[in-house]
Amino acid sequence: MNAVPPPGEEILCVLRDLLPAGAALHEPEFAGKEWDYVKDCLDTGWVSTAGKYVETFEDMLSDFTGAGHAVACVNGTAALHACFMLAGIEAGDEVILPALTFVGTANAAAGMGAVPHFADAEERTLGLDPEKLGAHLTAISEITTDGLRNKETGRKIVACVPIHTFGHPADLDPLVEICRKFKLTLIEDAAESLGTYYKKRHTGNHGRLAALSFNGNKTVTTGGGGAILTNDPELATRARHLTTTAKVAHKWEYRHDQVGFNYRLPNINAALGCAQMEQLPRFLEQKRRLAETYANAFADVDGVRFFTEPDFAKSNYWLNVLLLDAEAAGLRDDILVLSNDNGFMTRPAWTPLHRLPMFADFPRMDLSVTEDLYSRIINIPSSPRIMAGLS
């Protein structure tokens, strides 16, 4: 193929200088006691949702994040779906969420009959823009005796779901204030942000509920897995019940008192998670050093900048981001082709959700910043082990 003009060739040169051949976007690393803990599950036969590692994993998550309670689930989407149910969201209710997010955020809402209402991002955080959201809600909604209602659709707007994009926290304080003003429940999609802090407080602690993910490409993995975080003990009790098929305790009877789901994390996956959590401080330190290395390496490359954490944050840098200048946005796909053809896994941001056919007719505000960011974002290899190779 023809050579891509700067910054494409310069980006490729930096990647070649820093990365091993075949560098993936984010690989799991199993360098601790994973084999020992998983073997213990196999040796004892405790491989399903009952077993000591589930509770241990939950305790480790609670201790690390500072959240009062953690409830381990089979994946992040299941955790978010459970959060929506626990918050009282019902079919026909509108839920504010970013158009720039993984499809699971919207699927969790739409799958229960709720209506995603797409909001714009800001370049400073890559997350929800609080100022723009506040103006939008002021223009299209009214507070009634029944809560916030969308004057254009007639539906209730009940919740706001910021995502901490690529591990960088949204600006939570003004979002909390917006939710207070408009009587919305704040639920954090913290799937990507284990190890991320907003003003020295771990993400997942600012809303009523939050969801984590431990997919194979996350900072900590259980293969597949997720968790609900909450500081409300009553919600935590309800979460455990809901995610265990709402089964009422009995010696032998199968009794269930509401619609529930088989969403609990198996013990064998939790065992993997326990070993991963023991290594999390090292993972985070390596990822932050990798981000610093990238920031220095790309500082003199024209047409692109390395995205760094907002000044109020300490981010986990789950996926590192190159942000093309507006003038270079048209080169994004050429750069993706060039880098992948040369053995370096790079990816664009998720397709904005309002562009997907199943969400095309859902309510939304002006999404011009989301569209702009989508045209300019390139994710580059972010595995912790990369830093070990550079040391």
N, C-alpha and C positions, 0 to 999 in steps of 0.2 A: 504494500500500500504506500501511498505518498506520505512523506514525512509531515507530521503535524507541526505547524508553526508554534513559537512560544505562546503560552507557557507549557505546551504539551511536552516538547522535548526536554525542557528544563525540569519539569516534574518527574519525567522518567529518569533523568540523570540522578536526581536526589534519591528516588526509590532504589535505583541500582546501587548507589553508594551505601545506603543504610540497611537494606533488607536482604535476607537470604533469598535465593531463587525459589519461586513457587510460594511466596508468602501469602497465606490465606488472610481473609478479613479479620476473623477472630476465632482462634482455635482453643479448645479446652486444654488444660494442662493437668495431668494427674501425676504429681510428684510427691504426694504425701502418703497418708494411710488408707487411700481408697481401696486398694486390694485387700487389706486386712479387714476393714469394716464390711465390705461387701461379702467377703468370704465368711465372715461371722454370721451374716444373714443366711447364707446358703447352708452353712454347717448346722445352724440351729433351726432352720426351716421358717424363720420369721421373715418372710419376703413381702407380705402384703401390708395393708394399712395399719395393722397392729404390730407393735414392736418398739423397742426402746429408742431406736434412732430417730423416729418421728418426733417424739417429745424433746429429745436432745437437740435436734436441728431447730425446732421452734424456739427453744430456750436460747440457743446461740444467736438466732436472728433477732430476738427481742433484746438480748444483751448488747449486740453490736449496734443496732439502730436506735436503741433507747425507747422503742415503742413498748407499751405496756403488755401487748399480747401479739403473738404471731400464730397464724393457723396455716399449716402447710397444705397445699393443694396440688392437683395433678399438673396444672400449667397456669401460666399467667392469665390467659383468657378466662379460664374457669374461675380464678380468683377474682377477676374484675366482674364477671357475671354475678358471682356471689355478693360482691360489694354492692352492686346495683340493687339486688334483691333486699339485702339487709338495710339499705337506705330507704326502702319503700318505693322505689321507682316502679311504675306500673305501665302496662301497654298504653300507648298513646301519649305518654309524657315525653316532652322534649328534653334532651340532655346536651348541654354545651360541651363540645370537644373540638380539638384542633383538626383542621383538614390535613395538617402535616403530621401524620402519625402512622404507625403500623395498623393494618386493617383490623386487627383484633380488638382495638379500642372501640371501633364502631360496631363490629360484629357482636360484641358482648351486649351492647344496647339494643341493636336491631333484632337480635335473636330472641329477645324477650318481649318484642313488640313495641319497645320504646323508639323514639325518633331522634337520631343524631342531628344536631344543629351545629353546623360547622363554623368555626371561628378562626380568625387570622392569627398568624405568628408575627413575632418581632425578630429582627436580625440580631439584636443584642443577646438574646437567650436561645433563639430557635424555638421557643415555646410560646404559649398564648400571650398575646399583647393585652395587658390589663387595661390600658387607657382606651384602646380601640374597642375592646369588649364592653367596657362601661358605657361608652357613647352609643354603641349598637343597641344594648339593652334599654337604654334610656329612650331611644327612638322607636323601638318596635314592641315594647312590652309595657304592661301596667300591673301594679300590685293590687290584688283584689283580696277579698276575705278568704278566698280559696287558694291564695298564693300568687306567684308570678304567672301572668298569662300573656302569650304571644298575641298581640292585637291583629297580626296578619293571618295567623292560622287558627286562632281560637284555642289552641292547646296550652296546657300548663307547661312551664319551663321549671324543672325541679332540681337540676344538679349541674355542676360545672366540673369537668374532668381535665385538668391540665396534665400534660405528659412532660417528663423531664427528658428532653430530646437528646438522644445519643449520650445520655448521662449527665447533661448540663441542666441544672434546676431552672424551672420557670420562676419568674419573680412572684413569689408566693404571698408576701404581705399585702400588696394591693389586690391580689385575687381573693384573698381571705376577706378583705374589706368589701369587695364587690359582692361576694356571696352573702355577707351579712346584710348589705344594703338591699339586695334584691331577693333575699330569703331563699337562697340556693344552698344545697348541700355540696360541700367540696369533697371530692373523691380524687385522690392522687393516683394517676397511672405512673407508678414508680418502677415499672418493669425493668428499666434500663439503668437505674440509678443506685443500686446497692453500693455503698461507699461514697455517696455524694452528700454534701452538706450545704444547706441554705442558711447563711448567717450563723454558722457553727452548730446548727441543729440538723440532724439527719433527715433527708427527705422521707416522706411517708408519715410524718408526725404533725402535719399542718392541717390536714383535712379530717373528716370524721372517720374515714376509712382509706386504705391504700392497698394497691396490688403490686407485688413483685413477680419477676419471672426468673427462672433458672434453666432456660432452654440451653441447648448445647453451645450456643454462641455467646452466652452471657458471661460476665466477669466471674461468677460462681455458677457452676452447673450441677444439676442432679439428673442430667440426661434430658428429661422433660420435668417441669415442675414450676410451682409458683407459691405464693403465700399472701394471705391477708394480714395487714397490719392495722391495729386499732389501739387506742388508749382508753376505750370504753369497755369495762369488763362484761357488761351485759351484752354488748354487740359481739364480743369474743365468744361468749357462751353460745349465742345464737348461731355464730359462724360455724362453730364445731358441729352443732346439731344439723344445720342446713347442709353442710358438706359431707355428712355421714348418712345420707338418705333420710334425714329427719327420723331416725330410728329411736324409739323409746326403749330405754334399758329394760331388759327382762332376761331371765335365765334361758328361755328357749323360744318365746313367742316373737314373731315378726310384726311389730307394731310401729306404725308411723303416724305422726300427728299433723303433717303438712307435706306439701310437695317438696321433696329434697333431691339431692344429687350425690352421686358417687364420685365426689371430687377430692377425697383425701389422698395425700401423697403416700405411695407404698414405702414400706420400711427400707427396702433395698435401694430405692432412690434417695431416701433421707440419709442412709449410710454414706452414700457418695457425697451428699451435701455437707455432712459433718466434717469429712476430711477436707473438702474444699474450703469450708469456713475457717478451718485451722490455718489455711494458707492465704486467706484473704488479705491480711495486712501486706504481705509480700507482693501479691498480685497488684494491689493498688499502688504501692511504691514504684514497682516496675512500670506500670502504665503511666504514672505521672512523669517519670523520667523519660519515657518514650515520647510523651507529648512535648516535653521541654526540648528534646532532641529534634523533633520535627519542627517545632516553632523556630528554632535557631537555623535549621537547614533551609527552611522555606522563606526566611526573612528577606532575602535578596532576590527572590524569584519574582519577576514582574508578572502582573496579571492575576495573581492569586495570593491569598493570605491563609495562614493556618488559624483555625478558629480556636480561641482560648476562652477559658471559663469567665463568666461575668465577675465583676469585682466583689459581689456579695457571696460568692460561691467557692467551695472547694469540690471540684468535680472528679468523678472517677475516670473520665475520658474513656468511656466504654468503647465508642467508635470515634476515631479521630476524623476530623472534618477539614477538607480543603474547600475554601469558598472563593470561587472565581470572581474576578471583577466583572462588572456588568458588561463591559466591552468584550470580555472573553467568554461570556455565557454560551454563545453559539458553538464553542469548541468542546463543550462538556462531553458529548457522545464520542467525538474523535479521541479525546483523552482517555475515556473509558476503554475504547477499542485498543488504543496503543498500549496502555498499561497491562490490560489483561492478555493481549497477544504476546507480551514480553514476560508473562509469568507472575504478575503482581495483581492480586485480586483487589479490584476497586469496584465500587458500586455507587449508583446515584441514591438520592433519598427516595423514600417510598413515593409512589404515585399519589398525588393529593387525592384524598378520598372522594371529593366531589366530582372527580373525573371518572370514577369507577361507575359502571352502568347501574349497579344496584343502588347507588347513592346519588345519582345525578339529579334527582328531583327533590332532594331533601332541603330543608331550610338552611340558609347560609348568609353570612355577612359578606362584605367585600373581602376577597381573598387575594388581593394583588401582591402582598408581601409573600404569602405562601407560594404563589406562582413564580415569583422572582427567585426565591430561595431554592425551589425545586430545580430551576434551570441552572443553578450555580453550584450546588452541593456535590462534592465527591467524597465518599468515605474511603479511607485508605487503611492498610493493615494495622491492627491494633492489639494483637495478642501480647500478653505480658512477657512471654518467652522471647520475643524479639529483643527486648532490652537485655536479657541475659546474654544473648549472642553478641550484643554490641559492647558489653562491659569488658 
